[in-house]
């Protein structure tokens, strides 16, 4: 091996991906051992354990692929430098939609059925999560250049590993600061501390997990102050952070990309990878498995669309110094993300108000919120497809060598 020509950044990314893969495999192994222990003990195996086993193992396999491509780039092998593409034919789109729909339908039917639950739900989770993202990504980056295999796989891998890690770290810090500020404000309110103490004592007497205890807490959850704090965090701070760090790979490669169209495509790829990890992370919630994964399709469309827009804007800013365009697209992306999260927060508060029969502005507006979210999903998909058509004009025209004048 010619070490003088070895590519150090690719070695670093390979190390990152293999460590993350080993972490995912370790979690999958833990879930598998736990499920086996439960099974041989004669107890009912929880579908949550087997779903996490399958999805973490699947993520580990993907990261093994990114590790292999990165190591090939480190060795300067031609495989890593070959162009990658992602153009899916119409028949494959239709097939993917059909299989994903059937997976959700079957899962909805068996989610409460004991043995079939923990055996089949993990298998159904993969197509129910992966195929919708596959279709949306295909529509978003159709006929756009991704660049070399090493670039595209690294962008995907970074969005599965480093981006979530950074965002979890920053979001935990932001949440901690907000909680601290809220506590300080509450402590200044006369009588409120005594009220909290009485409530705590009542909950302990009733058993914290009892319905009576939940009914005591519920009115506090739909108070305007609580809603305002939830909106501040989930509809403002979280979108502001995520829209910067989701397309992390595009930031790294921006100087090497040939056009904003390539940034758009790699941004969409980042969004799909981030949505994959995020959705797999909540897929083990079996209480409303089908409804949850169906709603996560909308979240996936959101992540792919906003990250694609940011990917193009990053390239415009880095290569053409169009910083105002970047700020404008960032504002649009954060606004779309914030609107989606606002509707989701209102829907959660509506469910709380309806379930506990509370008097609240959110009572009985769940259907309207569902319609609003569906309309927003359509708008996001239209933005993605129209942006794809428009950004194609930035792809450099390659003139065949034999056509050049002699």
Residue pairs with C-beta under 8 A, 6 or more apart in sequence:
1 75
2 76
5 76
6 74
6 75
6 76
7 73
7 74
7 76
8 74
10 70
10 71
10 73
10 74
10 80
10 150
10 154
11 70
11 71
11 74
13 66
13 70
13 154
13 157
13 158
14 67
14 70
14 71
14 74
16 157
16 158
16 161
16 162
17 63
17 64
17 66
17 67
17 70
17 157
17 161
18 63
18 64
18 67
20 63
20 157
20 160
20 161
21 59
21 60
21 61
21 63
21 64
21 67
22 60
24 56
24 57
24 59
24 60
24 63
25 56
25 57
25 60
27 52
27 56
28 52
28 53
28 54
28 56
28 57
28 60
31 49
31 50
31 52
31 53
31 56
32 53
34 49
35 45
35 46
35 49
35 50
35 53
35 118
38 44
38 45
38 46
38 49
39 45
44 114
44 118
45 118
46 118
47 111
47 117
47 118
47 121
47 122
47 284
47 286
48 284
48 285
48 286
49 118
49 284
50 118
50 119
50 121
50 122
51 121
51 122
51 125
51 283
51 284
51 286
52 284
53 122
54 122
54 123
54 125
54 126
55 122
55 125
55 126
55 129
55 280
55 283
55 284
56 280
58 126
58 280
59 160
59 276
59 277
59 280
62 156
62 157
62 160
63 157
63 160
63 161
65 153
66 153
66 154
66 156
66 157
66 160
67 157
69 79
69 80
69 149
69 150
69 153
69 154
70 80
70 150
70 153
70 154
70 157
72 79
72 80
72 150
73 80
73 81
73 150
79 149
80 148
80 149
80 150
81 148
81 149
81 150
82 148
82 149
83 145
83 146
83 147
83 148
83 149
84 146
84 147
84 148
84 149
84 151
84 152
84 153
85 145
85 146
86 137
86 138
86 141
86 146
86 265
86 269
87 138
87 142
87 143
88 96
88 134
88 135
88 138
88 142
92 138
93 135
93 138
93 139
96 131
96 132
96 134
96 135
97 131
97 132
97 135
99 127
99 131
100 127
100 128
100 131
100 132
100 135
103 124
103 125
103 127
103 128
103 131
104 124
104 128
104 290
104 293
104 294
105 290
106 120
106 124
107 120
107 121
107 124
107 125
107 128
107 289
107 290
107 293
108 289
108 290
110 116
110 117
110 120
110 121
111 117
111 121
111 286
111 289
111 290
117 286
121 286
121 289
125 280
125 283
125 293
128 290
128 293
129 276
129 279
129 280
129 283
129 293
129 296
130 276
132 297
132 300
133 272
133 275
133 276
133 279
133 300
133 304
134 272
136 272
136 297
136 300
136 301
136 304
136 381
136 384
137 268
137 269
137 272
137 304
139 381
139 384
139 385
139 388
140 265
140 268
140 304
140 305
140 308
140 384
140 385
140 388
141 264
141 265
141 268
141 269
141 308
141 388
142 388
143 388
143 392
144 261
144 262
144 264
144 265
144 388
144 391
144 392
144 395
145 258
145 259
145 261
145 262
145 265
145 395
146 152
146 262
146 265
146 266
146 269
147 253
147 256
147 257
147 258
147 262
147 266
151 249
151 253
151 256
151 266
152 266
152 269
154 249
154 252
154 253
155 249
155 250
155 253
155 266
155 269
155 270
155 273
156 249
156 269
156 270
156 272
156 273
157 249
157 273
158 248
158 249
158 252
158 270
159 246
159 247
159 248
159 249
159 269
159 270
159 271
159 272
159 273
159 274
159 277
160 273
160 274
160 276
160 277
162 248
163 245
163 246
163 248
163 270
163 273
163 274
164 274
164 277
164 278
166 245
166 248
167 241
167 242
167 245
167 246
170 241
170 245
171 237
171 238
171 241
174 233
174 237
174 241
175 233
178 229
178 232
178 233
178 237
182 229
186 192
186 193
186 196
187 193
199 216
199 217
199 220
202 213
202 216
203 213
203 216
203 217
206 212
206 213
206 216
207 213
214 356
215 356
218 352
218 355
218 356
218 358
219 356
219 358
220 226
221 349
221 352
222 349
222 352
222 353
222 358
222 360
222 362
227 345
227 349
230 345
230 349
231 342
231 345
234 341
234 342
234 344
234 345
235 338
235 339
235 341
235 342
235 345
236 338
238 337
238 341
239 333
239 334
239 337
239 338
239 341
240 334
242 274
242 337
243 306
243 307
243 310
243 330
243 333
243 334
243 337
244 310
244 330
246 270
246 271
246 274
246 303
246 306
246 307
246 310
247 266
247 267
247 270
247 271
247 307
247 310
247 311
247 314
248 270
249 266
249 269
249 270
250 257
250 263
250 266
250 267
250 270
250 310
250 311
250 314
250 315
251 314
253 266
254 263
254 314
254 315
254 317
254 318
254 319
255 318
255 319
257 263
257 266
257 315
257 319
258 395
258 396
259 315
259 394
259 395
259 396
260 312
260 313
260 315
260 316
260 391
260 394
261 312
261 391
261 392
261 394
261 395
262 315
262 395
263 311
263 312
263 313
263 314
263 315
263 316
264 308
264 309
264 311
264 312
264 387
264 388
264 391
265 308
265 311
266 311
267 307
267 308
267 309
267 310
267 311
267 312
267 314
268 304
268 305
268 307
268 308
268 311
268 384
270 307
270 311
271 300
271 303
271 304
271 305
271 306
271 307
271 308
272 300
272 303
272 304
274 303
274 307
275 296
275 299
275 300
275 303
275 304
276 300
278 296
278 299
278 303
279 293
279 296
279 299
279 300
282 292
282 296
283 289
283 292
283 293
283 296
285 292
295 373
297 377
298 340
298 373
298 374
298 376
298 377
298 380
299 340
301 377
301 380
301 381
301 384
302 336
302 337
302 340
302 377
302 380
304 384
305 336
305 380
305 381
305 383
305 384
305 387
306 333
306 336
306 337
307 333
308 384
308 387
308 388
309 329
309 332
309 333
309 383
309 387
310 329
310 330
310 333
312 329
312 387
312 391
312 394
313 322
313 325
313 326
313 328
313 329
313 330
314 326
316 322
316 325
316 326
317 323
317 325
317 326
336 376
336 380
339 376
340 373
340 376
343 369
343 372
343 373
343 376
344 373
346 362
346 365
346 369
347 366
347 369
347 370
347 373
349 360
349 362
350 362
350 363
350 364
350 365
350 366
350 369
351 366
352 358
352 362
353 359
353 360
353 362
353 363
354 363
354 364
354 366
